[in-house]
Amino acid sequence: MRLLALAIALTATAAPALAAPVCTPPPGLTPAPALNPRPDEIVRGVTVAYYVLALTWTPEWCRSGGSGADAKQMECGRPFGFTLHGLWPDGARPPFPRFCQPAGALDPATMRGMYCRTPSPILLQHEWQAHGTCAAWASPQAYFAQASALFDRLTIPKIEQIPAAELTAGAVRTAFVAKNPGLNPDGVYVQTQRASGALNEVRICYDLKFKPMACPGGGGAPNGVHMTLAPSRTGAF
């Protein structure tokens, strides 16, 4: 009942955040070089069973892992909330496919076109090589078009409006389901940092036709788990 009341409150009072944030890519932004994966990172020949759309809570990434050059690539000084980590083709069980085909560096237009969703040239290059090459996308443009279509279709709730005492994995699931008809709680995977219990990512599971489905490996953190939330720069997310 508490989660239901929270869902009603979020639906009534919280304006949706734009899934694709409006921003201006930094001048001089250039693609990252192609990766050279280690042999143990390459997993080929796995049949794709479902897809995962991963959304990173960027303030937590910047707080816990965004130091040095990587932080600059993620533009941690800019006001981002959830950003698109990537679209992952997964198999029915581990090991999941990765780096399935050789791939070169992204072209500048594709990289800049995705920047406001995924504000890191390094991450964009990684996602195309590690995940985009493992399904039927013929090009990075096709892969990122599919990822963008799913991401932009989501209405992302303003989770910073959830009171800290009520911020649980279940509250986050409820917030996403309340804003997105067609999503079910069992299709919303919530990931927390192991050490701190901070919210790290939300992942949405899709079937082979890109319809929401229950996450085959479970939903991550149980509903009753309390989390902390790294604040965004503006508190507007």
Secondary structure by P-SEA (a helix, b strand, c coil): caaaaaaaaaaccccccccbbbbbccccccccccccccccccccccccccccccccaaaaaaacccccaaaaaacccccccccccccccccccccccccccccccccaaaaaaaccccccaaaaaaaaaacccccccccaaaaaaaaaaaaaacccccccccccccccaaaaaaaaaaaccccccccbbbbcccccccccbbbbbbccccccccccccccccccccccccccccccc
